[in-house]
Amino acid sequence: MLTDYLYKQLGLSDFEYNEIKKRLNRTPNMLETYLFSAMWSEHCGYKHSKNYLKLFPNDNAVLNEENSGGIEIGNHVIFFKMESHNHPSAIDPYQGAATGVGGIIRDILTLNARPVAILDSLKFGQLNEGKNKYLLEGIVKGISDYGNSIGVPTIGGETSFDECFSGLPLVNVMAVGIAKKNKIVKSIAKSGGIVVLLGSLTGRDGIHGASFASKELKSHSGHIKKENRLSIQTADPFMKKKVIEASLEIFKSDGIISAQDCGAAGILSASSEMAFKGNCGMELFLDKVLVREENMQPWEIMLSESQERMIFIVKEQYLNHIFDIAAKFEVNICAIGRTIPEKEYRLFWNNEIIANIAPEVLNNCITYNLNNKEPDYIKEYASKTCQDTEFKEQDIIEILKCPDIASKKYIYSQYDYMVGNRTVSKPENTSSNALWIKEEKCFCGFTADSDYRKTYLNPFEGSRNTVYEAFRNLISCGFRPKGITNCLNFANPEKDECAFQFIESVKGISQACKELKIPVVSGNVSFYNENSTHNPVPPAFFVPSKILPVPVIGMAGISYKNILKNNLKENYFIYLAGRDITCDSDTGGALYQKLFYNFLGGKIDIVDTNLELQLADFILNMYSENKISACNDVSKGGVFVSLFELLHTAHLGFKGNLINIENARKSLFGEVTGRYIVCSKRSLESDFKKYNLPFRFL
């Protein structure tokens, strides 16, 4: 039979296909096989991760089961979520990155939240490779063109460079939105409503996008095949701006039952998920969908990932009003179906039924347990040692020249980070970036962080440490952390090494959030960030086999005072608050080891939760008493880079003692947790002693 051949071509395994037949109690037809190939893909079904994401704590999170979760502030909710668009960006960097921004913006919008900010976390290969320069330029331009065009500021983020990302860039985008608590719209459908599609016309772009993102990139002699371009969506930011404003006005009416954006798997995933969540059914008439290409087949219409589209379930008596709003904003709109009490997902073509599946079967894909056996490299790398050689003054120049540390002005200068009149700090000036929440007369701070070298060496502690690094970023600017989102970027979960890394990372993040008493409000998993090349001889541009594990943490915090900016002036006191670095401190995975010794190994430093919480209370209390003039947490690049960032922003020099001469590089650049550079116009020695905290006057 045709479907017996088709399901393999579409990425379903024999086991999965047999399970589908068992649940249907019949063989799916061709269209239904296409539907299952998308909804049971990794990207839509989370079949290798769903069993483990349940470990994340979500107490005090708002609607973490929706498109985006958030935190409550007074009468409003701040929604924030991070997602990846890695595979598309490797093929078409401009469109891949632009549609990544568009997709995460829609996740915020569908809750009736106005998008107010974007952050990004970007990973590239070394820039001495021409292809990596091409990827960086295209991705940054895609993010900037899209964000600038829709009037949402890109306020901050992070960018790192490593050989493992050559040709396999990571593009993680975080969106922030604000909504009134009593005006939030959910994605839960109810029977008796009309299904309305708003936005761009439906075309053939992005078909199979969900399954494309659920497998390794195909390659030939180390080069990614161009055939993957068929799965890339096309961005239209000017249509998106109209969709944003039209949607927000539509939400003001009383006619909207629920809403969902068309993302991965397009109309299929959006509509079937709404029916499943609402414990009802749905009938869609696919010939009613407005298309921009001739002779589109039902499966193409259902799987198309054409951007800038929203689905609303509308009360029938409000239908004309909703159409009038769409006409006002010159946005395409069509009624394509209805919700029904029977728990069936029925598709029609010219009034003939062509598919009929229970939403529960379509949206409950099979899940897998992964192998959690520790790989051999963990113990091998932990036993490696890196011996410091003689310190040279040129070392300081070398670490400042390192792309991870050097100014990212080339990137953020392309972003309009001030549009919207909410942005408080420029991207280069603080560890976290702030928005003025005028509705509640407070500031909201955001940061995005990752540390893939430490996570590779110790997935549990490295991921736990990443949460604490984000925590310190917010604390150093005067924010009380309230919640996190995450984007978990890993290689192939069907391979034991990756499976172990993923499970331990989830456990580490969960542990850190429980210790800090903050919830995971939303998140995303990106697997298969590797390719299928087996070429032993690298060509001119070689695509590495896989990335190192990269859990990215986006964190939000609140401050009801003016945020802590860098007010460092001449003759101020500078302290290292927290743990000092000693000869026996563990600094495995530190950037300076990679830079000076081409070394990856050793034991990473382990977070001391009690010290972290004590330091946080100290800094926030000193800040509230106006005793701190500037603060920066110590992370990548160690004490020297943390201090240099403050001095550079303040246009000042420094005279003091930073170096343990016997371990100069380690004391300057070692990455030990639980430390801040704290600056004050007066001595803080008595305050440190009052709080019983370790410190050193620099």
Secondary structure, DSSP 8 states (H G I E B T S, - for coil): -HHHHHHHHTT--HHHHHHHHHHHTS---HHHHHHHHHHTSHHHH-TTTHHHHTTS--TT-BSTTSSSEEEEETTEEEEEEEEE-HHHHHH-HHHHHHHHHHHHHHHHHTTT-EEEEEEEEEEE--TTSHHHHHHHHHHHHHHHHHHHHHT--EEEEEEEE-GGGTT--EEEEEEEEEEEGGG---S---TT-EEEEEES-B-STTTTHHHHTTS-B-EETTEE-GGGGGG-----HHHHHHHHHHHHHHHHSS-EEEEEE--TTHHHHHHHHHHHHTT-EEEEEGGGS-BSSTT--HHHHHH---SSEEEEEE-GGGHHHHHHHHHHTT--EEEEEEEESSS-EEEEETTEEEEEE-HHHHH------------HHHHHHHT---------THHHHHHHHSTTTS--HHHHTTS--STTS-B-S-TTTSSSEEEEETTTTEEEEEEEE--HHHHHH-HHHHHHHHHHHHHHHHHTTT-EEEEEEEEEE-S-TTSHHHHHHHHHHHHHHHHHHHHHT--EEEEEEE---BB----SS--SS---SB---EEEEEEEEEESS--------TT-EEEEEE----TT---TT-HHHHHHH----S------HHHHHHHHHHHHHHHHTT--SEEEE--TTHHHHHHHHHHHHHT----S----GGGHHHHHH---SSEEEEEESS--HHHHHHTT--EEE-
